[in-house]
Amino acid sequence: MKRLYIVLFLLTALCMSIFAKDTVVQLSAPNKTGGKSLLQSLSERHATRDFSDKPISLEILSNLLWATWGINRPDGHRVAPTAKNKQEVIVYAAKNDGVWRYEAASHSLTKVLDKDYRADFGNSTVSFVYAAPQGELDPLHVGALFQNAGLYSASINLGNIVRQKYIGVLEGKLPLPEGYKIYITQSFGWPKEETK
Ligand SMILES: Cc1cc2nc3c(=O)[nH]c(=O)nc-3n(C[C@H](O)[C@H](O)[C@H](O)COP(=O)(O)O)c2cc1C
């Protein structure tokens, strides 16, 4: 009998871990109004290194993901350009409840890892990990995305910093497509001194 309980327990744990990774969160439609003007955002863009504990709401995350790599036209083109419109960059978001892959077509997040990696990203509230194929133009594509994210952040006083030093945190852990690599990370959080 005891053995049966152990088997049932293990099966339940296995199912829970499998289903947890398949979790999908539908994000609210991005709010495309508000924020500072583009010129003001450009003049205020900067790297922030100290983040407060204040969470980033799902609404802000929705806007941030859309501003970074969302679809902005009915034909499926994106907020950032890619050569031949290949759209091959993948954005992963590491946050308190695991690591999620952004799906632009459905504007949703799919969980890919259960663990909280925030401590490994310098205690940032949310960190994006940018992955793409290894072609000549792929680093350029990634750069366009992190600048979009930096400008949206500046427009709402959200802190952000692009960091090469954390590219190893999820190395070998993410379910990357064949031939992909992690290029850069970008962390976000409300600045410590101005918790807006
Ligand atoms: C591609 C790239 C890689 C970076 N890597 C790191 C990093 O590994 N560690 C770090 O502390 N800052 C990193 N930064 C942040 C820069 O140090 C920072 O952007 C720079 O000092 C300029 O400051 P600003 O963004 O406020 O203009 C990186 C920035 C870029 C664009």
The ligand as an ORCA input file, in Angstrom:
! r2SCAN-3c Opt
* xyz 0 1
  C      25.415     45.193    -25.826
  C      25.529     45.727    -24.416
  C      26.098     44.938    -23.443
  C      26.179     45.386    -22.110
  N      26.670     44.561    -21.154
  C      26.746     44.998    -19.867
  C      27.209     44.118    -18.846
  O      27.558     42.977    -19.080
  N      27.287     44.612    -17.584
  C      26.877     45.880    -17.271
  O      26.962     46.256    -16.105
  N      26.383     46.711    -18.213
  C      26.305     46.303    -19.494
  N      25.806     47.122    -20.467
  C      25.302     48.431    -20.084
  C      26.301     49.528    -20.461
  O      27.396     49.500    -19.581
  C      25.622     50.867    -20.418
  O      24.561     50.862    -21.353
  C      26.645     51.946    -20.748
  O      27.420     52.238    -19.608
  C      26.037     53.226    -21.235
  O      25.157     53.741    -20.263
  P      23.690     54.177    -20.671
  O      22.959     52.959    -21.170
  O      23.082     54.731    -19.407
  O      23.829     55.197    -21.764
  C      25.706     46.692    -21.791
  C      25.140     47.466    -22.789
  C      25.046     47.007    -24.084
  C      24.398     47.879    -25.138
*
